[in-house]
Amino acid sequence: MTAVLQAQDLGKKYGRRWALRECTIDIPAGHVVGLVGPNGAGKTTLLKLAGGHLTPTSGGITVLGGPPEGDRARLAEIGFVAQDTPVYPGLSVADHLRLGARLNPGWDAALAGERVGRLGLDLSARAGRLSGGQRAQLALTLGLAKRPKLLILDEPVASLDPLARREFLQGLMEAVAEQECSVVLSSHLVSDLERVCDYLIVLVDSHVKVAGEVDGLLDAHHRLTGPRRDPDRLPADQHVISMRHTDRQSTIVVRTDAPIHDPAWTVSRLSLEDLVLAYMDKPAAVRRAALEARR
């Protein structure tokens, strides 16, 4: 499988604090990849390194076959939309399109004009007077009109209302289907990932906890509910992801490719949110220790 982004022992340090450390990741091409994890996992830092906005402190990263930082030709093939949907408040929509055309050698003016017209954006309107959803759509238009091979979206809809989020994601999927580019989408909103992503990566404390095609991951994970049981007594092919116990009952999330025949268990299918939360779940003491170690 061809990789669109690869990192090996990648790290980024600000002063004495590590924002990302020893991150090894392999993101395949040809997918809409959902990147999810708790605050402080290193998602934004990873994406900024991938977009050439930051220089690694340690390790290495390649995007589209080479290091992104300082490579103008490679950066021209990467579209990036940050969490705050960066546009210039004092510039008009038309100014943004002209700026995009000057800065990007592969600029598709027809695509940009068609999107702006379809979205009903007034070319003379200043970006600072647009709604949050309109600013997000303008930022997405600027990213797409580069005709990128990789489009990176870092929490692009976090501040939008549900209708604006739906319209943004619908526009994204239409564009991806037309342009056939790879996408990496970071989001805390798992419902949004369910709508658009076919590949999932869960990043916790800079490390990949699980990665794979969404359908395959959901097929391989199960929730087991039954009388309280020591997880060490489970079959060896049932890998425990998370567990909860009461005095009488155990609820355990496992990953296995084998059928589960134990009649003591009630077996249920996980939603994508269930799966994400299972991999993010860990005792508070362990979480605090991990955060302290990164400082």
N, C-alpha and C positions, 0 to 999 in steps of 0.2 A: 504494500500500500504506500503510495507516494505521500510524503509529509510536506505540509505547507509551512509548518513551524516546528522546530526542534530546539530544545535547550538541554544542556548537560551541566549539572552542578551549578546552575546559574544563581548568582547572588547580586543584590544591590543594597548598599549600606549608605545611610544618611548620618554622618557624624559617627556616633557610637552605636546607633540603632540599625539593625538589619530589617529592611522591609521585605526582603526576599532572600532566602538562603538555601543553597543546595537543591535547587529546583530542577528536576529532570522531567521533561515532558515531550510528548510526540503527538502533534495534532495533524490528522490526515487531511489531504486535499479532497475537494469535491463534496464537502458536507457543510451543513449549518450546525456549528458546534456550540453547545451551551456550556459556558464556563461558570461554575457556581461554587460558593464556599462562604464561610463566615467572614465577618469583618476582620481585617488583619491577616487574611490568608495569603495575601500577596498578588491578588488578581490584577488590580490596577497597575501595580509596578511591572508585572510580567507583560501586560499589554503595551505599556509605554516603552518598555525595552524592545518589544517586537515592532513597534512603530518607529523606532529610531529616535525617540524623544529622550531617552536616557542611555548612559553608558554603563555597562556591567561593571560591578566591583570585582566579581570573580566568576569563573565558568565562562560558558559561551552560548550564543544563540544564533541560529540561522533561520531566515525567513525567505521562502521562495528560492532556496538553494544557496544563500549566502548571508553574511552579516548585514543587518539593515542599516546600522549607523553610518552616516556619511556617504552612503552609496545612492546618489541621486536617481540613477536609473531604477534601482530596486525600490526606493521610496515612492517613485512615481507609480509603482504597481500595487501600492498599499493604500487603501482608504482607511481613514481613522475618524470615528465620531466619539468624542469624549462625553463623560457623564453630564457636564454642564452645557452640552450641545453648543460648542463655541462658535458664535457669530459676532460680528462687530455691530454694536447697537446703533452707532451713528451712520452706518452705511446702509444704502437701500438694497433691496433684493437684487436689482440690476447690477449694482456695484459689486455684490458678492459674485455674481456670475462672471462679470468681467475680470475680477481678481482671480477666480478659478481658472479662467482661460489663459491668463498670463503666467500662472504658476505651474500649470500642469500640461506637459507636452502632449499627453494623450486625451486632452479635454474633448468631451462630446457635447458640443453646444446644442445640437438638436435634442439630445436626451434631456439636458438641463432645462431647455426651454419648454419641452413637452411636459415634464414633471411639474414645473412651476405653473404652467397654464392649467393642467389638470387639477392641481391642488387649489387653484383660485388665489394664488399669491399675487398681490399687487406689486408690480416691478418697481414702482416708485416709493413703496412703503419702506420706512427704515426698520431694520431688524429689531431695534429696541421697542418698537410699537407692535410687534407681532405677538400673538399668544404663544404660550409655551409649546403647544403642539405644532404651531406653524414654524417656530424657530427650529424645533427638532426635525421637521420635514425639510427645511432649508439646509440644515447641516447634513442630513442624509443625502439630499440632492447633490451637494458639493462632493461628498464622498463617492457617490455612484458615478457622477459625470467624469471622474478620473478614469473610468473603465478599469477598476483595479482587478487584480487577480486574487487579492485577499482583502476583505473588508472587515475591519476590527471595530466592534461596537462595545464601548465600556459603559454599562448602565445607561443606555441612551434614553430610556423612558421612565427612569426612576421618579421623576418629579411630575409626570403627566397624569391627567385624570384617565379613567378607564376607557373612555371613548377615544381620546387622543392616542392612547397606547395601542388600541386595536387598529386605528387607522395607520399608525406608524408601522406596525408589524405587518399589516396587510400590504402596504406599499413596499416594505422590505422583501417580502416573499415574491411579489410580482417581479421586482427588479432582479432578484436572484435567479428566478426561473428564466428570465430573458437573457441575463448576462452570463449565467453559469459560473459565477465566481464562488470562491470559498469564503465562509463567514465564520468569525469567532465572536460570539455574543456573550458578554458577561452580564449577569442579572441576579438579583435576589428574588425576583418574582418568578417562581417556578411555573406558575400558570402561563406566563408568557413563553417560557422555554418549551412547554408542552405544545404550544401552538405552532412553533416554527422550527424547532431543533430536531435533527435526526441522530445526533451524536452528543454524548454527555461526558464532561470531565468534572469531577468533584475535587477541588483543591483545598486542603486543610494544612495550615502551618507550612506552606510552601511545597507540600508534597501531594502528588496525585494519589487519591485514595481509590478511585475507580474511574475507568474510561472505557467507552465502547458505544456501539450503536444502541439507541434508546430501546428499540423493540427487543433486542437480544438481552439487554440488561434486565428489563422487566420480566422476561421469560425465565431468567436464571435466579431471580430473587423471590423469596417466599416469607410470609409471616407465619410462624408456628405458635399456636396458643393451646395450652393444656396444663395438666397438673404440674406443680413446681418440680423442676428437674435441674440437675447440674448440667451445664452445657458440655462438660467434658464427656458426658455419656452419649452425646450425639454421634452418629456415624462419622467416620473420618472425612467423607466426601461432602459433608455439610459444614461449610465454613461460616462461623458465626460473625455477623457484622455488628449487631447490637442486641441488647437484652434488657428486659425489665422483669422484676419479680415482685410478687406479693407473698403473703404467708402461704397461699395455696396454689398460686398460678404463676406460670412463666409465659412471657411473650418474647419470642426470639426471632430476629430476622437473620436468615441464612442465605448463602449463595451456593447453589448446587445445580449440576446438569442432570442429576439422577432423579428418578421418581421418588416421592416420599410416601412410604407405605405404612408408617407407624400409626395405628388406629387411635393412639392416645392424643395425637395432635389434630387440631383443626387447622387446616392449611388455607391461607387466603393470599390473593394476589396483591402486590403493592402498587400504589400509584407512583408517579414520578416524584412527587413531593415526599412520599413515604421513604422512597429509596434514598433521596438526597439527605433527608434528616437522619436516616440510619447511619450514613457514613460520616455525617457531621457530629453525631452524638458521641460524647465522651464525658467522664466524670469531671466535675468542676475543678478538682484538685489537679488533675492531669492537664487540663486546659491552662490553668494558671502557671503551672511549672513550665509548660511549653512556651508561653509568652515571655516568662522571665528569662528563659534560655536565649531568646532572640534579642534581648536588650544588650 
